[in-house]
Amino acid sequence: RENSSENILSSVNRLLLHEGRLMLAESTRLLDVYLFLFDDFLLITKIKRNKKKYGGSDTSLIPVCPSLTPELQSFIREGGFCTVLDQPIPLDRLILKNVEPI
């Protein structure tokens, strides 16, 4: 929901532990996703690329939050963005399993 997504990252007590890109196997296709692992939940976002060109303007001049990883900063400068794929997964309900590579 748009109204509740504004408050998702606003907790001053929440810590970002790790973030990064991942390929998510979803039934018959692979999704390019970007994960944010906080100390209380896992947030999965879908990576989208902006197909519009900005009239030859230099996108390297777009201001980006310095706390983001260089990979995510670069992606945003190229016109990309992330949208939340599903509700955040609370860590107390998350089960991790090792699987063999495809």
C-alpha positions as CSV (number, residue, x, y, z in Angstrom):
1,R,0.0,0.0,0.0
2,E,1.3,3.4,-0.9
3,N,0.2,5.1,2.4
4,S,1.9,2.6,4.6
5,S,5.1,2.2,2.5
6,E,6.2,5.7,3.5
7,N,6.6,4.6,7.2
8,I,8.3,1.2,6.4
9,L,11.8,2.5,6.7
10,S,11.2,5.4,9.1
11,S,12.0,3.6,12.4
12,V,15.0,5.1,14.1
13,N,15.7,1.8,15.8
14,R,15.8,-0.3,12.6
15,L,19.2,-1.3,11.3
16,L,20.0,-2.2,7.7
17,L,22.2,-5.3,7.9
18,H,22.8,-6.1,4.2
19,E,21.5,-5.3,0.8
20,G,22.1,-6.6,-2.7
21,R,20.9,-8.0,-6.0
22,L,19.5,-11.5,-6.4
23,M,17.8,-13.6,-9.1
24,L,14.5,-14.9,-7.7
25,A,13.0,-18.0,-9.2
26,E,9.3,-17.5,-9.5
27,S,7.5,-20.5,-11.0
28,T,8.5,-20.4,-14.7
29,R,10.6,-17.2,-14.8
30,L,13.5,-15.4,-13.1
31,L,13.1,-12.0,-11.5
32,D,15.9,-9.5,-11.0
33,V,15.3,-8.3,-7.4
34,Y,17.1,-6.2,-4.9
35,L,16.9,-7.3,-1.2
36,F,17.1,-5.2,1.9
37,L,17.8,-7.2,5.1
38,F,17.0,-5.2,8.2
39,D,17.3,-6.4,11.8
40,D,13.6,-7.2,11.9
41,F,12.4,-8.0,8.4
42,L,13.4,-8.8,4.8
43,L,12.2,-6.4,2.1
44,I,12.2,-7.8,-1.5
45,T,12.0,-5.2,-4.3
46,K,11.7,-5.6,-8.0
47,I,14.3,-3.9,-10.1
48,K,12.8,-1.8,-12.9
49,R,14.6,0.1,-15.6
50,N,13.3,3.4,-16.9
51,K,13.0,3.1,-20.6
52,K,12.6,6.8,-21.2
53,K,15.7,8.8,-22.2
54,Y,16.1,12.1,-20.5
55,G,16.8,14.2,-23.6
56,G,20.5,13.7,-23.5
57,S,20.9,15.1,-20.0
58,D,23.7,13.8,-18.0
59,T,22.1,11.3,-15.5
60,S,25.4,11.1,-13.6
61,L,24.4,14.5,-12.1
62,I,21.3,13.0,-10.4
63,P,21.7,13.3,-6.6
64,V,21.7,10.0,-4.9
65,C,21.7,9.2,-1.2
66,P,25.3,8.6,-0.2
67,S,24.3,5.8,2.3
68,L,23.3,3.5,-0.6
69,T,25.7,1.0,-2.0
70,P,27.7,2.1,-5.1
71,E,25.8,-0.6,-7.1
72,L,22.4,0.8,-6.2
73,Q,23.6,4.4,-6.7
74,S,24.8,3.5,-10.2
75,F,21.5,1.8,-11.0
76,I,19.5,4.8,-9.9
77,R,21.7,7.2,-11.9
78,E,21.0,5.0,-15.0
79,G,17.3,5.7,-14.5
80,G,16.4,2.5,-12.6
81,F,14.2,2.2,-9.5
82,C,12.9,-0.4,-7.1
83,T,9.3,-1.2,-6.3
84,V,8.3,-3.3,-3.3
85,L,7.4,-6.8,-4.6
86,D,5.4,-8.0,-1.6
87,Q,4.9,-7.3,2.1
88,P,8.1,-7.3,4.2
89,I,8.9,-10.7,5.7
90,P,9.4,-10.6,9.5
91,L,12.6,-12.4,10.4
92,D,10.9,-14.4,13.1
93,R,8.8,-16.0,10.3
94,L,11.6,-16.5,7.8
95,I,13.1,-19.9,7.2
96,L,16.3,-20.2,5.2
97,K,17.4,-23.3,3.4
98,N,20.5,-24.1,1.3
99,V,19.6,-25.3,-2.2
100,E,21.7,-26.6,-5.0
101,P,22.3,-24.1,-7.8
102,I,20.1,-24.6,-10.9
